[in-house]
Amino acid sequence: MQKGGAGDPTGTLKATYDLASDVVAEAEVGVPSNKISASLAHSGLVKGMKATLSGNPQDVKTAKLALQYLYGAVGVKADITELTAGAPKADVNLCWADGDHAAGVSGITLDKSFDPAALPKKLSWSVQSTGVVPDSTVALALSDAFDTVKASVVTKVRQTNAFIFIRVVEFANLSLPAATNQTPADRVSPR
């Protein structure tokens, strides 16, 4: 019996089993929902890559293939869902990091039909970059076919013995119309 009239107890039962040095099986059951999830991860297919197949064994439509690859300063992650629908949905991320600088690209398919020739029109993507210069961090993000630009600068303005004041300047959602006679300065709309 629980205090204060609380409902039934909830929780998760989880089991992990190392099938081999680079293969791990995992099963999880939610209580009292009986929601089941299982995964099989293999990290020895290609050096630096981990492949995971997961989902509810009772519903094959929930299957997901996740691929993660790390080589030096470059990382790639791809999540592929709707594997049984005939046209899988892919969410792909690429990142490069070196010291204080990083850049990344991400994309996702928007359409369930697969036509390689029309692929550029069926992708939603963005590009991000971050860097550190003396006393400042600068970030830039471009998305929606470069129609949306976000930039930010975080810098130290003044330092005293007791406090460090930080000033944040941000230009966000500079939505650029497809065809216009406006100059870039006309399009800037600060928050």
N, C-alpha and C positions, 0 to 999 in steps of 0.2 A: 504494500500500500504506500502511496506517495503522499507527502505532506501538501496541504493547501489545495487539495482537489485537482492536482495536476493530472493530465491525461496519461495514457500508457507510456511506459519508458521507450525511448528511441535510441538507436545506436547502429553500429556497423560491425559486422564480423568480417575479418579480412585474413586471407591466407596467402602466403608467398612461398613458392617452391623453386629452388634453383635446379633446373633440369640438367644443365651443363654449366661450364665455367662462364659462358657468354649467353646463356638462354635462361630467362626467368618467366615463370607463369604466375599469375596473380588472379585471385577471385575475391569478390567482395559482395556481401549480401546486406541490404539495409533491413533493419528491424524496427517496426513491424511491417514496413511497406513491402518486404520481400523483393525489392528491386535488386536485380543481379547484374553485375558487370564482371567482365573477365578480360585479361590481356595476356599477350605473349610477346615478350621483348627479346630481340636478338641483337647483340652488339658485336658479333664477329663476322658479319657478312663482308664488310669492307672496313679497312682500318679507319677509325675515326667516325664511323657511321653507326647509328642505332636505329633499328626498325621495330615498330610496335604495332601490333594488330590488336584492337580492342573493341568492345561493344557488349551488348547483352546477348548471351548465347541463345536465348529464347526468341530473339527478334533480329534476324540477319540484316534488316534495314539500318540498324544502329552501328554497323561495322565501320571502323575508322582505321586508316593506315597512317601512321605518323612516322616520318623520316627526319632524322636529325644528323647533320654531318658537320664536323668541326675539323678544320685543317689550318694550323697556325693561327693567323689573325682573322680567318674567314669562317663564318658559320652559316649554314643553310638549314632551314626548317620547313617542312612541307606537311600539311595535314590534308589528307584526301578522304572525303566523306561521300555518302550516297554511292557507295561502291556497287551496289546491286541495281541502281536505277538506270544503268545503261550509259549515262553521261555523268561521271563523277565530278564532284565539286572540289576544287583545289584552292588552298590558301598557302601561299609560298612567301617566305621571308628570307632575305639575304642580308648579312651584316658583316662589316669589316671594322675591326677595332685595333688601334695601335696607340698605346700610351694614352694621351689626353684627347685623342681624336677618334671619332667613330662616324660611320655612314651606313645607311641601310636602305633597302628597297623592299617593299611588300606589295603583293598583288593577290587578288582573289577573282575567280571566275564568277560572272554574273548570270550566265545562261546555262540551262541544263543540256542544251544541244551542243554537240562538239563539232565545230567546223574550223579547222586550223586557219583557213584563209580569213575568217571573220574574227579570229581570236583577239586582235587589238581592240575591237569595239566591244568585246564581251568581258573585258578586264576592268577592275577597279584597282588602282594602284597609287602608291605614294612613295616619295623619296625623302629621307631625313638625313641631316648631317649635324654633328655637334663637335665643337672644338673648344679648347681652353687656351686663352691668350693671357698674358700677365694681368692678374686681378679681374678677369672677366671670363664668362662662359657664353659662347655664341651658339645659337641653334637655328636651323632653317629647315622647314618642311614644305614640300610641294606635293599637291595631290590633285585628283580629278583632272588629269591631263593638263597640269600646270595652271588650272583655273583658280585654285586656292593656294595661297602662299601664307605661311606662318613663319614669323621670325621673332626671336627673342634674344635679348642681351641682359645678362645679370652681371653687375659690376660692383666693386667696392667703391663707395663714394668718399667715405671718411672713416679713419680708424683712430680711436682714442684708447686710453688705458682701460676703460671700462666697457666700451661698446664698439661694435662694428656695425655700421649702417650699410645696408644693401639697397640698391636702387634697381628696380626691374622696369625695363622698357619693353613693351611687346606690341607688335603689329599682328593682328590675327584676322583670319578669314578675309583676306583681300580677294573677294570674289570678282574675277575679271570677266566681263561679258564677252561673248564670242566675237561680236562685231560692234565696234563703237568708235566714235571720234574722240573719245576722252584720252587725255594723257595719263600716264601712270600716276602722276601726282593727284589728278582728279579722282582716282579710284580709291585712294587710301581713306579708310574710315576707322579712326581709332576707337577702341572700346570705351 
